[in-house]
Amino acid sequence: MLRLTTISRSFGDLRALDEVSFDVRPGRMTGFLGANGSGKTTAMRIILGVLAAHGGTVIWQGEPVTQGVRRRFGYMPEERGLYPKMKVAEQIAWFGRLHGLTPEAARANTDRLLEQLALTERAGDKLEALSLGNQQRVQIAAALVHDPVALILDEPFSGLDPIAVETVLAVLRDRAAAGVPVLFSSHQLAVVERLCDDVVIISNGSIAASGGRDELRARYGTARFELVVDTDAGWLRDLPGVRVIELDGPRALFEPAGHSQPGRQVLETALRRGEVRSFTPVVPTLDEIFKEAI
């Protein structure tokens, strides 16, 4: 397991990270969320040793992380760090060699990743000839080529079209299924919601919320319900103990306003008035949780 314990970092008078602590568990995808300037990239760079922490410790498998262990991590920075004049396959294999792979292993891993990321036909092209989305896929391959024991990915879905996003998701899920802890940041909350097992939300250098996706939904979600009837649902406004959030003809979104069992009360009333087409609890989206947490 990868663990950050009370990590702090300042740049002059700016406190970029203030005793940040969270875990990235084996075999799980952890979404790292925060606004621009919240401290995500700083925390990732400290994990990789690119920046030094001014306090706290990065732990790997119960021990302070060493530079030797960091060489086994996979890192994808938000800013592309590839060589535009170098051919795609040569470049990925070269990164594998930098991490200590034999030439044969580097080539075999490169070929496998090119196939998984739908880049085989571009293997002999120079990077600069590729679209930005395909360059992003090459960057991901470079982070994966040495079979890392942990993955740290800064905005891996940036610039990818929906098909490419699905391709990358499949590759990352495979790594997580093999037991690799994966930490990734993204502004695409819909993608994070589908992909992540755990969520860490950072705001102004401090952890605002962290935990399993379903745990956070339960923690931040209020008891909201959606009711759809066969006639106008305007009568719901006059029902005691209920606050209507949205009303659109036969559809209403509501939450309790002091009543102990508003869902049951509303359903019983609706059934007495006519046909009920649907009645469901509403789970908060990650976007709603993020806004409330920060």
C-alpha positions in Angstrom: 0.0 0.0 0.0 1.1 3.6 -0.7 0.5 5.9 2.2 1.0 9.7 2.6 1.3 10.7 6.3 1.0 14.4 7.3 2.8 15.6 4.2 3.5 19.4 4.2 5.1 21.6 1.6 5.5 25.4 1.2 6.6 27.6 -1.6 7.7 30.8 0.2 4.7 32.0 2.1 2.3 29.7 0.3 1.3 26.6 2.2 0.8 24.2 -0.8 0.2 21.1 1.3 -0.9 21.2 4.9 -0.4 17.8 6.7 -2.0 15.8 3.9 -2.7 12.1 4.7 -4.4 9.4 2.6 -3.9 5.9 1.4 -3.8 4.4 -2.1 -4.7 0.8 -1.6 -3.5 -2.2 -3.7 -5.8 -3.2 -6.5 -7.9 -0.1 -6.2 -8.3 3.0 -8.4 -8.1 6.2 -6.3 -9.4 9.4 -7.9 -7.5 12.5 -6.7 -9.7 15.5 -7.1 -9.3 19.2 -6.6 -9.5 22.6 -8.3 -6.5 24.0 -10.1 -3.8 25.0 -7.5 -5.3 22.8 -4.8 -2.1 20.7 -4.3 -2.7 17.6 -6.4 0.4 17.9 -8.6 2.6 18.9 -5.7 1.5 15.8 -3.7 2.2 13.6 -6.7 5.6 15.0 -7.3 6.5 14.4 -3.6 5.4 10.8 -4.0 7.8 10.5 -6.9 10.7 12.4 -5.2 10.6 15.2 -7.8 9.9 17.6 -4.9 10.9 17.2 -1.2 8.3 17.3 1.5 8.9 19.9 4.3 7.2 17.5 6.7 5.6 14.1 6.8 6.5 10.8 5.2 5.6 8.8 2.0 5.2 5.1 3.0 5.4 2.1 0.7 4.5 -1.3 2.1 5.0 -0.1 5.6 8.4 1.5 5.1 9.5 5.1 4.1 9.8 5.1 0.3 13.3 5.0 -1.1 14.6 6.1 -4.4 15.1 2.5 -5.4 11.4 1.8 -4.8 10.4 5.0 -6.7 12.2 3.6 -9.8 9.5 0.9 -9.8 6.6 3.4 -9.8 4.9 4.5 -13.0 4.4 8.2 -13.4 2.6 10.2 -16.0 3.0 14.0 -15.6 0.3 16.4 -16.8 2.9 18.0 -19.1 4.1 15.6 -21.7 7.7 14.5 -21.3 8.3 12.7 -24.6 10.6 13.4 -27.5 8.8 14.7 -30.6 11.4 13.5 -33.1 11.6 10.0 -31.8 9.5 7.1 -33.1 6.7 5.8 -30.9 7.9 2.2 -30.3 11.5 3.2 -29.9 10.5 5.8 -27.4 8.4 3.5 -25.2 11.0 0.8 -25.3 13.7 3.4 -24.4 11.7 4.3 -21.2 11.6 0.6 -20.4 15.3 0.3 -20.7 15.7 3.4 -18.4 13.8 1.4 -15.8 16.2 -1.5 -16.1 14.4 -3.8 -18.5 16.4 -5.9 -20.9 16.1 -5.0 -24.6 14.0 -8.1 -25.2 11.6 -7.3 -22.3 11.3 -3.7 -23.3 10.4 -4.6 -26.8 7.9 -7.3 -25.7 6.2 -4.9 -23.2 6.1 -2.1 -25.8 4.4 -4.4 -28.4 1.8 -5.5 -25.9 1.0 -1.9 -24.8 0.8 -0.6 -28.4 -1.8 -3.3 -29.1 -3.7 -2.6 -25.9 -3.8 1.1 -26.5 -4.6 0.7 -30.3 -1.3 2.3 -31.4 0.3 -0.6 -33.3 -0.2 1.0 -36.6 1.6 4.1 -35.4 4.6 2.3 -33.9 7.0 3.6 -36.6 5.7 7.2 -36.6 7.5 10.0 -35.0 5.6 11.3 -32.0 5.1 14.8 -33.5 3.1 13.2 -36.4 0.5 12.0 -33.9 -2.7 13.7 -32.7 -2.6 15.1 -29.2 -4.9 12.2 -28.1 -2.5 9.6 -29.5 0.4 11.4 -27.9 -1.4 11.1 -24.6 -1.7 7.3 -25.1 2.0 7.1 -25.9 2.7 8.9 -22.6 0.5 6.4 -20.8 2.4 3.5 -22.4 5.7 5.0 -21.3 4.4 5.1 -17.7 3.4 1.4 -17.9 6.2 -0.2 -19.9 8.3 -1.3 -17.0 5.3 -3.1 -15.2 5.3 -0.6 -12.3 4.3 -1.7 -8.8 2.2 1.5 -8.3 0.8 4.1 -10.8 0.7 7.8 -10.3 -1.1 9.5 -13.2 -1.7 13.3 -13.5 -4.7 14.0 -15.8 -4.3 10.8 -17.9 -7.6 11.4 -19.8 -6.7 14.9 -20.9 -7.2 15.3 -24.7 -8.8 11.9 -25.2 -11.9 11.3 -27.2 -14.6 9.0 -25.7 -13.3 5.9 -27.5 -9.8 6.6 -26.4 -11.0 7.1 -22.8 -12.5 3.6 -22.9 -9.3 2.1 -24.3 -7.2 3.7 -21.5 -9.8 2.7 -18.8 -9.5 -0.9 -19.8 -5.7 -0.9 -19.5 -5.8 0.8 -16.1 -8.5 -1.6 -14.8 -6.3 -4.5 -15.9 -3.4 -3.1 -13.8 -5.6 -2.5 -10.8 -7.1 -6.0 -11.1 -3.5 -7.3 -10.9 -3.1 -5.7 -7.5 -1.4 -2.4 -8.5 -2.5 0.7 -6.5 -3.5 3.4 -8.9 -3.7 7.1 -8.1 -4.9 9.5 -10.8 -6.1 13.0 -11.0 -8.8 14.2 -13.4 -11.1 17.1 -13.9 -13.5 14.8 -15.8 -15.7 13.8 -12.8 -18.0 11.6 -14.9 -15.0 9.4 -15.8 -13.7 9.4 -12.3 -17.2 8.3 -11.0 -17.2 5.3 -13.3 -13.6 4.3 -12.7 -12.6 5.0 -9.2 -13.0 2.7 -6.1 -11.8 5.4 -3.7 -11.8 9.2 -3.8 -9.6 11.8 -2.2 -10.7 15.5 -2.5 -8.1 18.2 -1.7 -8.9 21.9 -1.3 -6.3 24.6 -0.6 -3.7 22.1 0.3 -5.8 20.1 2.8 -7.8 16.9 2.5 -11.5 17.9 2.4 -12.8 14.3 2.1 -11.6 10.8 1.4 -12.9 7.3 1.4 -14.6 4.7 -0.7 -16.9 6.0 -3.5 -20.0 4.5 -1.9 -18.9 5.6 1.6 -18.7 9.2 0.4 -22.1 9.0 -1.3 -23.6 7.8 2.0 -21.8 10.5 4.0 -22.6 13.5 1.8 -25.9 12.3 0.3 -29.2 13.5 1.8 -32.3 11.3 1.6 -33.5 12.5 -1.8 -36.2 10.7 -3.8 -37.5 10.9 -7.3 -41.2 10.3 -7.9 -42.9 9.9 -11.3 -46.7 9.7 -11.4 -49.2 9.6 -14.3 -50.6 13.1 -13.6 -49.2 16.4 -12.3 -47.2 16.0 -9.0 -47.8 19.5 -7.8 -49.7 18.2 -4.8 -46.4 17.3 -3.4 -45.7 20.9 -2.5 -48.5 20.9 0.1 -47.4 17.7 1.8 -46.0 18.3 5.3 -42.5 17.2 6.0 -41.4 17.4 2.4 -39.2 19.9 0.5 -39.6 19.8 -3.3 -36.3 20.5 -5.1 -37.5 20.1 -8.7 -41.0 19.7 -10.1 -41.7 19.1 -13.8 -45.2 17.9 -14.4 -45.5 14.3 -13.3 -41.8 14.2 -12.1 -40.7 15.5 -8.8 -37.4 15.5 -6.9 -37.8 15.9 -3.1 -36.1 15.5 0.3 -37.3 15.4 3.9 -37.9 18.5 5.8 -38.3 17.2 9.3 -40.5 14.1 8.7 -39.1 10.8 9.9 -40.3 8.8 7.0 -41.0 11.2 4.1 -40.4 8.5 1.4 -43.0 6.2 2.8 -45.4 9.1 3.4 -45.1 10.4 -0.2 -45.4 6.9 -1.7 -48.5 6.1 0.2 -50.1 9.4 -0.7 -49.1 9.0 -4.4 -50.6 5.5 -4.6 -53.9 6.8 -3.2 -54.0 9.5 -5.8 -53.4 7.3 -8.8 -50.7 5.3 -10.7 -47.0 5.6 -9.7 -44.7 5.0 -12.6 -41.5 5.1 -10.5 -40.3 5.9 -7.0 -36.5 5.7 -6.4 -33.9 7.1 -4.0 -31.4 9.5 -5.6 -27.7 8.8 -5.1 -25.6 12.0 -5.1 -23.2 12.4 -8.0 -19.4 12.8 -7.5 -19.8 16.3 -8.8 -22.3 17.1 -6.0 -20.1 15.5 -3.4 -17.1 17.4 -4.7 -18.9 20.8 -4.5 -20.2 20.1 -1.0 -16.8 18.8 0.3 -14.9 21.9 -0.8 
